[in-house]
């Protein structure tokens, strides 16, 4: 499978990372030989993909115990007991992302209704097994593919759009047309979308300006502005 002009090991890393987020490997990942057969690659390629996942803390690899997913930890607390806070000026970023969507072409790879895995359910604050819309898209410009995006949206929110609409409009626009007041959450403080985005680092930049605020015992990082651009 080759949706983007990326090295084979990176393509395998993307696929396995997405499947991991969907809860497919609760009993452990397939062995190296099984993955070699599945993807049609050499062992060194599989090992490189798994090594990247291990480096990012997604999996653990132990001799004799195989390769297993690492459970997600609750959000870390600051050493002084104060919860880390991250605030962002989302208006500019959301407008920027919608503008980027309008200036690129999209290939809708798949759209399907699936049962929310534990990870998806946690992110969307719903019960595992509830219906969500999973959509996979590749955005491109004349210079070639730019991003590989997987989104999960609660079924009740996504009932007004499908493959045809996703091929024509950015999902943020479709969410607004479905009655959602878009931020990271809707106006009722409910998450309405969980997105996995893989972007080409040679063509895409993402910038965040941070500053520290608060007293000595309660310093937190605050995001003042966000921006994204591509070439």
N, C-alpha and C positions, 0 to 999 in steps of 0.2 A: 504494500500500500504506500502511495507516495502522493500526499496532498500538497506538500510544499517542498521546494528544492533544498532540503536539509539532509545532513548526514544520516545514514541509516540508524546509527545508535540513538540519535536525537529523536527520530521519528518513533522508535520503540519506546524511548523514555516518555514521550508525549502520550502515547497510547496507554502505556501501563499506569502512568500517573492519573489519567482520567479514569481508568477502570478502578484504580485504587480508591479514588474519591467516591466512586459509586458503590463501594463496599463489596466488590466482587472477590476480594482475596482475604476474607476474614479468617479462613483456615490456612492461609499461607499462599505465597506466589508459586506458580509452576516452576519446576526445576530448569536449569540452564538448557538441557538437551530438549526439553519440551518447547521452550521459547525459541530455540534455534530452528526447530521444525516449523513452528507456527509462523515465524517471520521470514524464514528462508535465508538466514544469515549465519556467519561464523560465530564460534563461541566467544571470541574476543569482542565482537560487536555487542552481544548480549551482556557480557560482563561490564562493558563500558557504560551501557544504559543503566544497569543495576547499580554500578558504582556512583553514578550521578544521583540516583534516587537515595542511596544511602548517605551521600554527602549532604543532601538537603534534609535529612532526618525523616524521610518518608518510610523507609524500611530499615530493618536490622538483618544482618547476615551473620549467622553463627554456624560454625562447622557442626554437622550432625543434627542441627535443628532446622536447617533450611532458611528460606527468606520469608520474613513475616512483616506485615505492616506495623508501623509504630503508632500506637493510639495517640490521637490528638490530645494535647494538654489544654486545660483551661487557660484563659488569658492570664499571663504572668502578672503578679503584683510587684510593685516597686519594693525595694528593700526596706523602705521606711513604712511599708504597709499601705501606702496611698496608691489607688488604682491609676495606672497610666491613662492619660486622656489624650485623645487625638481629635482635634476639630479641624474641619477643612472648609474652605470656600468652594463649594461644589458647583455653584452656578456657572462659573466660567468653564470649568472642566466639562460639565455635561453639555454645554453649548458647543464646546470644542469637539467633543466626541460625536455629536450629532452632525456637525459640519463635516467631519472626516468621513462619516458614513455616507453622506450625500456625494462626496467627491471620490468615492471608490465604487468598485463593482463587487457584488457578492455572489458566491456560489453556495446554495443551501445544500449541504451534504446529506443531512437527515433531519427529520422532525418526527418525534414520536412521544406518545404518552407512556410514562414509566412510573413505577412505584418508587417513592423517595427512599434512598438508602439512609442509613443512620447519619452519614456526613451531610447529605443534602437536607435531611429533615432538621438537623441542628442549625444549619445555616439559614434555613427559611422559617425556623420556629414553628414547625409542624410535626405531626406524628410520623414515624417511619412507616412506609407503606402507602401513605397518601399519594394521590395522583399529582404528577408534575409534568410539564412539557419540557422535554429535552430537545434542544436544537443545536446542530453543529453547522457552522458556517466558515467559509474561507473568504476573506476580503483581499482584493487585489487592486493594483493600479496598472498603468501601462508598463511600469517597471517590473511587474511580477507580483506574486503573492506577498501580502503584508502581514496578515494575522490569521490564526486559527482559533476560533471562538466557540466555546460550548456554554450554553446558558440553560439554567433550570428556573422555571417560572411556575408558581402554583397553578394548577389546572383551571381554577375558577377565574384567575386573572388572564390566562392565556386563551380562554375559550373563544375570543373574538379574532384571533389571528393564527395563521398556520404557515405552511410552506410558501404559498403564493405571496402573502403579505410580507413575510420575512425576506423574500427575494427583492422586494421593491422599496422597503423602508427600513431605517435603523430601528432596532428593537426599543430604544428609548422613546421614539415617536409613537410606536405601536402601543407601548404601555400607557402613554399619556392619552392616546385615543381610546384606550380601554377604561379610562376614568381614573387612572393612577396619577397622583401628583408626585412627580418623580424627584427623588433625592437618592440617598442610599436606602432610605425607607420611604413608605408612603406617609400621608399625613396622619395616619393612625399609628405610626411607629412600627409598622410591620414590614419585614423585608419582603420585597416583591421579585427579586431576581438574584440568583447566585451565578456568577460568571467565572469561567476559567479562560483566560486569554493568553495565548502564546504569540509574541510579536517578534519580528525579525530585528535583532539589535543593530543591524547595519542600516536600517531604514526607519526606525521608530525611536523616538526619545520621549521620556516621561520625567517631568521635573516637579520637585516639591520643595518649598521653602519652609524651613523649620526654625523655631526660636524657643528658648526656654523661658518659662514664666513661673511665678510663684515664689514663695519664701524658701529658706534653706531646707526646711523639712518637707516641702511639698512641691518640688520642682517637677514640671511635666513638659513634654515636648508638644508644641502646638503648631499645626500646619496652617500657614497664612494663605497659601495660594497653591494651586495645582495647574499644570498645563501639560498638554500632549501634542506631539506633531510628528509628521512623517515626511519622507522625501521619496 
